[in-house]
Amino acid sequence: MNQFRFSRQPDIGERIRVSFEFFPPKTDEMETRLWDTVTRLEPLRPNFVSVTYGAGGTTRERTGRTIKRILTETGIPAAAHLTCVGATREEVDAVIREYDAMGIRRFVALRGDPANGVGEAYQPYPGGYQNGAELVGGLKSIADFDISVAAYPEKHPQSPDFATDIEMLKRKVDNGATRAITQFFFDNDLYERYVERVRRAGIYIPIVPGIQPVHNFRQVANFASRAGTHVPAWLAERFEGLAQDPQTHALVASAVATEQVMDLVERGVSDFHFYTMNRADLVVAICHMIGIRSPQGIVGSAAA
């Protein structure tokens, strides 16, 4: 597939639901930027927002504080990411109960990456949940939470094959997962083929595409190579020569993501999860172009 092609459909924004992913800020400056982003995206009325949990569980406290503030200061439903890494079952269950007491009813349950990063081999923590499917079961044993899990249109980089990957997804669903959110991808044919495989395996929960706006092509391409995500040649060509031209880069990035979303809409997709990188501008532009807008208009700093 060389590129996406689509025709604008009337009232399409009324048929699309979006969710946004944030990561917990590490500094006061990053916290200010995050809240500028939240303020600008809140009027788009997302289905929910999620806050990530660092490799090895390193951001647990910041994740909790960020979610609590979202719940307290906005009207957006918030989901907490949770992983199996670096903690016993009892410790993870204590975090779940802590979040439950804060009013969190949504989770994104993930196996998680080792603290040393995506490329390291995963080793279950002694006495901990062994994988994402066990974590989903643990969540459901505590309360009837809404649980999202991960899915991989190009398979997880550590999975030997698609059959193993999809069997793990099936185990997550059997244990109570509500939806799956995919790793980002740039080739919609890969996503469509993956959904067909999943349905043939008897899995019928929503498979929500994860959309990665390209804030910085080099950074996204580097992460894609570690995550096993294919970067098509046509995409690299779109950003060629723009490393020192951030304004044109942003215009191209918003057009590319909009094309991808609209092509998926024509294939019957109605839910999308955006990896925001705690920046609002590209996501606001993409949502505007696909018809998701605040009735009062979006306000806030363009520097978010």
N, C-alpha and C positions, 0 to 999 in steps of 0.2 A: 504494500500500500504506500503510494508516494506522498499523499497528502489527504486532508479531510475536505469534503465538499458538502455543503448544506444549503438549504433554502430557508429563509426566515419564516417561522410559523406564527400566526396571530395568537396573542394571549398565552404564549408559551410559558411565561414566567409564572402563571397561575398553576401550571402542572409540574413544576420543578421544585424539589425540596433540596436544600443545601445544609451542610454542616461544616464547621470549621475546626481546625486543629491548631492549638497553641502549645508552646513549651514554657515552663516556668522560668521567670527572669532570674538572672544571677546577680544583677547590680541594680542600683536605684535608677540609673539611666535606662536600662533594659526594661525595668518595670514601668517607667513612664511611657516608653514606646509601646509596650504591650497594652496598656490601658487606653492609649490613643487608638490603637487598633480595635480593641473591644468596643470602644465608644462608636467608632465609625461603622463597625459591622453589625452592631446590635439592631439598628433599624431595618436590616434586611430580614429579620425574623427567622433566624436559622432554626432548623429542627432541633439541633443541639450543638454545643461546642465541647471539645475534649481537650484535656491538658495532659501532656506526655509525662512519662516516668523515666528518668535517665537510666542509661546502661548500668546494670548492677544495683538498681534501686537508689541511685545516688541523689535523686532530687525529691525524695518522698515528702519531706517537710515543706519544700517550696511548692510542690504540686498541690499539697493539701491547702496551703495558704491561698494559692491562686484560685483554686476552685471555690473555696469559702467566700472569697471576695466576689467572684462572679455570681454566686448564689445570693449574696447579700445585697450587691449593688446593681444588679441587672435583672431583667426578667427572662434570661436565657437559661434553658435547661442545660446542666453541665454534667459531663461524664469524666470520671477519673481513669486514667490509664493505670494498669496494675500489672506487674510482672512476677515471675517465679524466681528471679535471680537474687542470690545473696541473702536469702532468708528462709527460715524453717516455716512449715505450715502454720504453726502457732503464731509466729511473728506476722505472717501475711494475713492470717485471720484477724489478728488484732488491728491491723491497718484497715481491713474491710469494715470491722465494727466501728472504728473511729470515723471513717467516712460516712457510714450509715447514720451515725449519731449526728453528723453535720447536715443530714438531709440529702445526701447523694444517693440517687436510686439508679444511676447509669454507670456502667463501667466499660472500659475497653480492655479486655483480658488478653494478655500477650505472654508468650514464653519469655521473651526478652533476650537481649544480647548481653554477652559477657561484659564486664566493666572495661576490658581492654579493647572492645569494639567489635564490629560486625564480622571481621575476618577471623576472629578467634573461634576455636571449636567450643561448642556448648557442652558444659558439664552440669548436670542437675546438682543443686545444692543439697548437702546431706540433711535428710529430714524435711526437705522442702517439696513443693509440688514439682512433679517431674516435667510437665509440659503444659501448654495452653489448655488442653482438654481437661486435665486434672484441675487446673485453676478455675475453669468455668464451673466444674462440679462443686468445688469448694465455695464459690460465690453463691451458687444456688442452694447449697446446704444451709447458708446463713439467712438468706432472704430471697424473695422473688424479684431479683434485680433485672433490669434491661441490660443485656450483655452483648457488646459487639466484639468480634474477633477478627484476626487478620486472615487475608487470602492473598494468593500470589499467582497472578495470571501467567507469569513466566517461571513458576515454581520457586520455592524458597531456595536460596543458593546452597544450602546444606542438605537439601532433599535429594535422594538418588534418582527420583523420577516423579512424574505427575501422579501416578497411582498412590504412592506413599503420601504425597502432599494432600491429595483429596481425601484419603482415608483419615488423616489427622483432622481435616475440616469436618468430616462426618462425625468423628468422635466429639468434637466441640459442639456440634449441633445436637447430637444425642444427649449431651450433658446440659443443654439449655441455652445455647447461644441464640440470640435474637436476629442478628444480622452479621454479615462479614463485610469488612472494609478492605479494599485491595491495596497492596503496594502500588505506588504510582507507576504508570506506564505511558508510552507515547504512541503505541500502535494499537488502534482500536480493534483490529482483526484479532490480535492476541487475546484481548479481553473477551471478545465474543466467543472465540473458540474455548476459552477457559470456562465460561458460563455454560456452554453446551456440555462440556465434560462433567461439570458439577451437577447439572440437572440429570444427566444419564446415570449418575451415581446415587440418585434419589435425594439430593439436597435441594430444598426449595426455599430456604431463607433468602432475603434480598442480598445480592452481591453488589455492594455499593462501590462504584469506581472512585479510587483515590486520585485526585487531580493535583499535580504539582506545577503551579505557575513558575516559570523559569526566571527567578529574580537575578540569578547569575549563572550563565550557561556553563562556565567552566566548573563551578562548584557542583551544580546539579549533575553534570556528566561524570564527575569524579565519584560522587555518591552512587550514581546509577551503576557504575562499573563494580562497586563493592557489593551492591544489593542485587546484582544479577539482572538489572533492567536494561533492555536494549535501547540504544539511542540511534534512531534511524538517520541515515545520511542526509535525507532532506531536511531534518530538524537542525542538524549541525550547520547545514548551508544557510538556513534562515538567520542564524546568529553570527555567521562568519563576518569578521571585521568590526564587530560591535563592542568589543571588550572595553574600549575607551570612549564609548558613546552611550552612556546610560539612558539617555532619553529615548533614543531610537530603539535600544535594547528593550526598554519597557513597553514601547508601542508594539514591537514584534511579539513580545511575550504574551501580551494580552490578546493579540489576534490569534496566536497559535492555540492558547488554551480555550478561547471561545470556539474556534473551529472544532477542536477535539470534543468539547461538551456538546455542541450542536449536532455533530455527527453521531454521537452516542444517543442523543434524544431521538434522532431519526431511526435509530435501531431499537427504540422502545425503552430507553433508560430514563428514569425520572428523579433519581436520588444521586447526589454527588457530595463527596467529602473533599474539602480543599485543605491542603497542607500550606498554611499561611506563612510560616516562618516568622510569625509575629509582625507581619507587615500587611497593611490594609490596601495600599493603592492598587496593586494588580488585581486582587480579589474583588474590590469594589468595581473596577472597570469591567472585569469579566462578567460579574453578576448583572451589571447594568446592561451589557450587550445581550445577555440571554433573557432579559426581561424581569429580573428580580431587583426591585427598587423599593425604597421607602416612600410611602405616600407623601411624606413631608420633605423628601430629598435627603441626601446624605450630608451631614455636617462634620466638621472636625479638621484636624491638621492634615494637609497633603503630604506632610513629611512622615506620616506614620508608617 
